[in-house]
Amino acid sequence: MGVTQSSPARQAAPRAIRAASVPEAVLWASDPSAPFSTPFELSASEGRIWIAPANASDRQKQVFYFKGANWVRARQIAKPANAPKPTVCTIVQAGFQASGCVHRLWDDTVEEYIAFLVEHRFNSVRLPLSVQWILTNGETNGLCGEYEGWATLDILDDLVIRLEQAGIFVVLDMHTLEVDGNQGLWCDANSRGECTANEDAPIREAWEVLAARYCSSPNVVGADLFNEPYSATWGLGSSGTDWGLAAGRLGNHVLSHCSRWLILVEGVANNDGQCRASASHDFCWCQP
């Protein structure tokens, strides 16, 4: 899959919040006075991510480091008195899943979350999304604070712009298929437990929607194809369950609609011993 991406220039409207700090070597890529006003290219090679001014020579590229955060919010709930310690457990709610907007907006505003990212010198954020919300583009369900009554993609539009104005890069993450709960495959599998072209169609269509909408947003730089496909295989050659093969197809499909994005592919964890069967755990998001 290709991984070079080039950012268009776009005039950012001023906001009160100051732009996020970036490593000194690449300050030109996110000028605090006009974030993302200088076109740039990102590429991946030699185990690194590189950044350079658009159309620059290889000698001008520099290593780029994402200091990133997921847009999630953890909350603690009390356990029964007879439960083992610790006496609280944490529920992590991620992105645009259950409510059609980024979570926990009843606790803090979007501006406060972005201010936290800026204050702590994050230069990027990963936004977890749902295929169902993207394709239905429904209105929020009562938990979205300032975005109450907005359609999901309108919220995402506004959030991407506000992150751009704060100098923050964005990676879009297809976190779930449905509005709540994680799925082990990138599709609603058929009766054989496989993902064929028919079953793949919703996630392909969702990425088409995102590419059409955000490919021109200079701060949107990556597509995390699907979150934690823990029921998939890797390297076994089965087209219906082999995430390595499917990620190649899906990644190329995304790039055909937005060639400037980096493609991110997560592993299959230790599904049926796949980590041990694959060299050096390269395809896992966690060690077995």
N, C-alpha and C positions, 0 to 999 in steps of 0.2 A: 504494500500500500504506500502511496505517496504521503509525505508528511510535511512538506514545505508549505508554509502559509504566509500570505502577504496581507498586511492590514491596510485598508484604505484610510485616507485622512478624513476627518469629520470635525466640524467646528462644535465644540462642547459649550453649552450654556454655563455661565458661572453659577456656583452655589456657595453657600456659606462654609460648607465643610471643606477642609483642606485636602489636597490630594495625598494619596498613600505614598510613603517613601519607598523607593526602589534602590537596589544596589547602585552605588555611585557610577559604576562603569556603564550603566544603561539608562542614566537619567534622561537622555535624549528621547527614549522610547515613551516616557510618560512625564512630560514637562508639567510640573505642578500648576503652572499658570494656564495651560491648555492641554490637558491629558489626551494622549493618543492623537495629537495633531500631526505628528511626524509618521509617515508610512513606514512600516517595518516588516520584516519577514522572520518567522520562526521555522526552525528545521530540527530534525532529530537524527543524530548519527553518532557513532562511537560511544554509545551509552550516555549521551548528553543531549540537552536541548540548547540550541544556539539561537541568538538573535542578532540581526543586522539591519541597517537601513535598507529600505526597498531598493532592489537592483544593485546592491553593493557587491563587491568582490568577496571571495571566501576569506581573504586576509582581514576583512573588516568585521567578521562575525565574532561574537563574544559569547561565552557560556552564560546561559540565563538560568536563574534559580527561581522556581515558584515557591514562595512562602504562602501556602494556601490553607484555607479552612473550608470544611463542608458547612453549608447553611443548614444546620440542625440545631435543635434545642433539647437539652436533656432536662428532665424533671425528676424529682425524687418522690416516691410514694412510700407510705409507711407499710411495713409488713406486719402480720399478726404477731402478737406478743410471744407466742411459742416458736416463732420462726428462728432459724439459725441466724447468728449475727453475720453481716451487719444488719441493723434493724431497718434500713431503708434500701430500696433498690432503685435503679435508674432506668427510665424509659427514654429512649432517644427517638425523637420525631424528626423526620428528614424532609425538607423541601416541600415541593408541591405534590404531596401525596393525598392525604385524607381530605384536606379542606380546600384545595384548589389555589392555595397561596403558600408562601413561605410560612413555616410554623411559628407559633408562640407570639403572634402579634398582639395578643391580649396582655402580654407582659411588657414588651418594649416595642418602640416604633422602628420602622425600617431605618430611619435616620440614625437612631441610637445604635442599631446593629452595625451599620456602615461606619459610624464613628468609632466603634470598638475595633473594627478591622484596621482602620487608619491609625488609631492610637497605638496599636500593637504591631504596626508595620507589616501587616499582611499585604501582599500585592496581588492576590488572586483568591477566588472563591469558586467552589464547585456547587452547582445548583441541581439538587435531585428533582427529577420530573417523573411524570406518569404518562404512559402511552394513552390511557383512557382520558385523562384531562386534556392532553394535547389535541386529540382527535375530536372530542366533544366540545371543548372550549366552553364549558359550562360556567355559570356564575357561582361565586363563593357561597359557603353554607353557614355563615354566622360566626366564624372564628378568625376573620381576616382584618380586623381593626380598620385602618384607613382605607383598605381595599374592599370593604364590604360592598357587595353588589356588583363588583367588577367581574368581567370574564377573565378566565385564567391567563390567556395569552396577552391580554391587555396589561395584566399585572406584571407578567414577565417582561413585556416591552418596557414598562416604567422602571422596573428594577434594573434591567440591563443598562438603561440610560443613566440611572443614578449611580450605579457602580462605575460606569465609564467616566462620569464627571468627578468621581472620587479617585480616579487613576487606578482602578482595580480590574485586573483581567478576570474573565469568566470561562469556566469549563461547564458545558451542559452535560448532565448525567441522566441517562435513561434508567431510572432507579427501579421502577416497577411497571408491570403491564396494567394492572388495575389500580383503583384509587387507594387501596390499602393492602398491606401485606406484601411480602417478598415472594417472588416466584423463582423456581430453580432452573427454568429454561427461559430462553428469550422469546418464547411463543406459548400460546395455549395449545399444547401438544395434541396430536391426533390420537386415535385409539391405540396406535402402536407406540405411543410415548415419544413421537418424533416431531420435528419441525420441518415441514416441507415448504415449498414456495407459497402455498396457500396460507399456512399457519404463520409464515414469516411476514405476511403482507402488512399487518398493523404496525409493527415496529419500523418497517421500511417507510411506511407512509408518515409515521410520526416524525422520523428524522427528515423526511422531505419537507414537512411543514416548518420544522425548526431551521433548516438550511435556507429555505426561501425567506424566512423572516429575519434571521440574524447573521447571515453570511456577510452582510455589509456593515455589521456592527464591529468597529475595530477592536474592541476589548474582548469580544467573544472569540476565543482562540482554540477551543478543543471540544471534542465530542467523545465522551465516555460511553461506549456503545451500549453496554448493559451491565447492571450492577450484580456482582456475585452470582454467576450462573452455577450454583452448587450442585445441580442435578445433571449437568452436562459432562461430556468426556472431552479429552484433548489428545489428539494424535493417534486415535484408534481408527480413523478413516470412515466412520459412519456419518454420512452427510446429515442425518436427522438429529444427531445428538452431539457431534463433534464441534465444540465451540471454536476451536482453532480455525476450522474450515469456514464456519458460519461467520466468524468475525472478519475473515478476509473478504467474504462476499459483501457483508453489510458495510464494512469500512469503505470498500471501493464504491459501493452505492452512495454512501454519504459524500465521498470525495467527488463523485460525478455531479453532485449538486452544489458542493462548496469545497473547491480544491485547496482553499487557504487554511483549513482547519487541521490541527493535529488530531490524530485518531488514537484514543486510549482503549486498551483491551485488558479487562480484568481476567484473572485465572479462575479455575474451577474448584479451588480448595482441595480437600482430600477426598473428593467423591470416589468411592470404590477404590481407594488406594492410588488415585491418579497422581498425587504429588510424588509418591515413591516411584511410580512408573515413569515419571518425566524427569528429565535431567536436572539435577541440582535445584529442584523446587521452583524452576523458573516460571511455572505457570500457575502458581498459587498466590492467593492474597494473604495466606497465613501458613505457618509451619504446621505439619501434622503432629 
